[in-house]
Amino acid sequence: MRLAQWLARAGVRPNTISGASMLAAAGAAGAILNGLWWTAAVMVQVRLLCNLLDGMVAVEGGLASASGEVWNELPDRVSDVMILAAAGYAVSRVELGWAAGVLALVTAYIRALGGACGLPQDFGGPMAKPQRMAVVTVACVVQRFYAQAIGLALFLIVAGSFLTALLRVRRLVRSLEDCG
């Protein structure tokens, strides 16, 4: 990707890009809370673009750092919760927003747990981060025309994330049992 190459040549550090992803997520959350649905949709996508670029700049640009894994993971977890909780507050479905945020953390935890057990990390869905953010983006666009879009999106994210967590745990346990 040319943008990643340009950023690497410009000396932009991957950790800086990861930090920028949290700023984009905060912008998305603020836009959601203020009913700026189109802005929110764009900021969610900017967050995902930063998430993509940080890894590309680190690997392809040879700019990985010792703390890169922390910068790669922690901003994602904070960003997920900011966006999903804000969505819940925006449509008075606070419990769904927080449930979606917690389940986003759980799915990431299970993935990281597999890695800590020496297995390849499981990024499988059906409601992994890209899918969650796609649902949020579409809901933000539709919310302006259909007042139930965000609430429905949060329900789908909760159900899909719960299923994702169950499937990841099942695959993790099976892999560990097969190795043992």
C-alpha positions as CSV (number, residue, x, y, z in Angstrom):
1,M,0.0,0.0,0.0
2,R,1.5,3.3,-1.1
3,L,0.3,5.2,2.0
4,A,2.2,2.8,4.3
5,Q,5.3,3.1,2.2
6,W,5.0,6.9,2.3
7,L,4.5,6.9,6.0
8,A,7.5,4.6,6.5
9,R,9.7,6.8,4.3
10,A,8.5,9.9,6.2
11,G,9.7,8.2,9.5
12,V,6.2,8.0,11.0
13,R,6.5,5.4,13.7
14,P,3.9,2.5,13.9
15,N,3.3,3.3,17.6
16,T,2.3,6.9,16.6
17,I,-0.2,5.5,14.1
18,S,-1.6,3.2,16.8
19,G,-2.0,6.2,19.0
20,A,-3.8,8.0,16.2
21,S,-6.2,5.1,15.9
22,M,-7.3,5.9,19.5
23,L,-7.8,9.5,18.6
24,A,-9.9,8.5,15.6
25,A,-11.9,6.2,17.9
26,A,-12.4,9.0,20.3
27,G,-13.6,11.2,17.4
28,A,-16.0,8.4,16.4
29,A,-17.3,8.1,19.9
30,G,-17.8,11.8,20.2
31,A,-19.6,12.0,16.9
32,I,-21.8,9.1,17.9
33,L,-22.7,10.8,21.2
34,N,-23.6,14.0,19.3
35,G,-25.6,12.3,16.6
36,L,-23.1,13.1,13.8
37,W,-23.7,9.8,12.1
38,W,-21.8,10.3,8.9
39,T,-18.8,11.7,10.8
40,A,-18.9,8.7,13.1
41,A,-18.9,6.3,10.2
42,V,-15.9,8.0,8.6
43,M,-14.0,8.1,11.9
44,V,-14.6,4.4,12.5
45,Q,-13.1,3.7,9.1
46,V,-10.2,6.0,9.9
47,R,-9.6,4.0,13.1
48,L,-9.5,0.8,11.0
49,L,-7.2,2.4,8.4
50,C,-4.8,3.4,11.2
51,N,-5.0,-0.2,12.6
52,L,-4.1,-1.6,9.2
53,L,-1.3,0.9,8.6
54,D,0.5,0.5,11.9
55,G,1.2,-3.1,11.1
56,M,2.2,-2.5,7.5
57,V,4.6,0.3,8.5
58,A,6.1,-1.8,11.2
59,V,6.6,-4.9,9.0
60,E,7.2,-3.4,5.6
61,G,8.9,-0.3,6.7
62,G,11.1,-2.2,9.2
63,L,10.1,0.2,11.9
64,A,8.9,-2.4,14.5
65,S,9.7,-1.6,18.1
66,A,10.1,-3.6,21.3
67,S,6.9,-2.2,22.6
68,G,5.1,-2.6,19.3
69,E,2.8,-5.5,20.5
70,V,1.5,-3.3,23.3
71,W,0.8,-0.5,20.9
72,N,-0.8,-2.9,18.5
73,E,-3.2,-4.4,21.0
74,L,-4.0,-1.8,23.7
75,P,-5.3,1.0,21.5
76,D,-7.6,-1.5,19.8
77,R,-9.1,-2.6,23.1
78,V,-9.6,1.0,24.3
79,S,-11.1,2.0,20.9
80,D,-13.5,-0.9,20.8
81,V,-15.0,0.0,24.1
82,M,-15.1,3.7,23.4
83,I,-17.0,3.3,20.2
84,L,-19.4,0.5,21.4
85,A,-20.2,2.1,24.8
86,A,-20.8,5.5,23.1
87,A,-23.2,3.8,20.7
88,G,-25.1,2.4,23.7
89,Y,-25.3,5.8,25.4
90,A,-26.3,7.6,22.2
91,V,-29.5,5.5,21.8
92,S,-30.3,4.9,25.5
93,R,-29.2,1.2,25.2
94,V,-26.4,1.6,27.7
95,E,-26.5,-2.1,28.7
96,L,-26.1,-3.2,25.0
97,G,-23.2,-0.8,24.4
98,W,-21.3,-2.0,27.5
99,A,-22.1,-5.7,26.7
100,A,-20.8,-5.2,23.2
101,G,-17.6,-3.6,24.6
102,V,-17.0,-6.3,27.1
103,L,-17.6,-9.1,24.6
104,A,-15.1,-7.3,22.2
105,L,-12.6,-7.5,25.0
106,V,-13.4,-11.2,25.7
107,T,-13.0,-12.2,22.0
108,A,-9.6,-10.4,21.9
109,Y,-8.6,-12.1,25.2
110,I,-9.4,-15.5,23.9
111,R,-7.3,-14.8,20.8
112,A,-4.4,-13.6,22.9
113,L,-4.8,-16.6,25.3
114,G,-4.4,-19.0,22.4
115,G,-1.2,-17.1,21.5
116,A,0.1,-17.3,25.1
117,C,-0.5,-21.1,25.0
118,G,1.8,-21.3,22.0
119,L,-0.9,-21.6,19.4
120,P,-1.5,-19.4,16.3
121,Q,-3.8,-16.6,17.3
122,D,-7.4,-17.2,16.2
123,F,-8.8,-14.1,14.4
124,G,-12.0,-16.0,13.3
125,G,-15.5,-14.6,13.5
126,P,-18.3,-14.3,12.8
127,M,-18.0,-11.1,14.8
128,A,-14.3,-10.2,15.0
129,K,-13.1,-6.6,15.0
130,P,-13.5,-5.9,11.3
131,Q,-17.0,-7.3,11.3
132,R,-18.0,-5.3,14.5
133,M,-16.7,-2.1,13.0
134,A,-18.4,-2.8,9.7
135,V,-21.7,-3.2,11.5
136,V,-21.1,0.0,13.5
137,T,-20.2,1.9,10.3
138,V,-23.3,0.7,8.4
139,A,-25.5,1.4,11.5
140,C,-24.1,5.0,11.7
141,V,-25.0,5.6,8.0
142,V,-28.5,4.1,8.4
143,Q,-29.2,5.6,11.8
144,R,-30.0,8.9,10.2
145,F,-32.8,7.3,8.3
146,Y,-33.8,4.5,10.7
147,A,-33.8,5.4,14.4
148,Q,-33.4,1.8,15.5
149,A,-30.2,1.1,13.5
150,I,-27.7,1.5,16.3
151,G,-29.7,-0.5,18.8
152,L,-30.1,-3.3,16.3
153,A,-26.4,-3.1,15.5
154,L,-25.5,-3.4,19.1
155,F,-27.7,-6.4,19.5
156,L,-26.1,-8.1,16.5
157,I,-22.6,-7.3,17.8
158,V,-23.5,-8.8,21.3
159,A,-24.9,-11.9,19.8
160,G,-22.2,-12.3,17.2
161,S,-19.4,-11.6,19.7
162,F,-20.8,-14.1,22.1
163,L,-20.9,-16.7,19.4
164,T,-17.3,-15.7,18.3
165,A,-16.1,-16.1,21.9
166,L,-17.7,-19.6,22.1
167,L,-16.3,-20.7,18.8
168,R,-12.8,-19.4,19.6
169,V,-12.8,-21.2,23.0
170,R,-13.9,-24.4,21.4
171,R,-11.1,-24.2,18.8
172,L,-8.6,-23.3,21.5
173,V,-9.5,-26.1,23.8
174,R,-9.5,-28.6,20.8
175,S,-6.1,-27.4,19.7
176,L,-4.7,-27.7,23.2
177,E,-6.2,-31.2,23.6
178,D,-4.8,-32.3,20.3
179,C,-1.3,-31.1,21.2
180,G,-1.4,-32.7,24.6
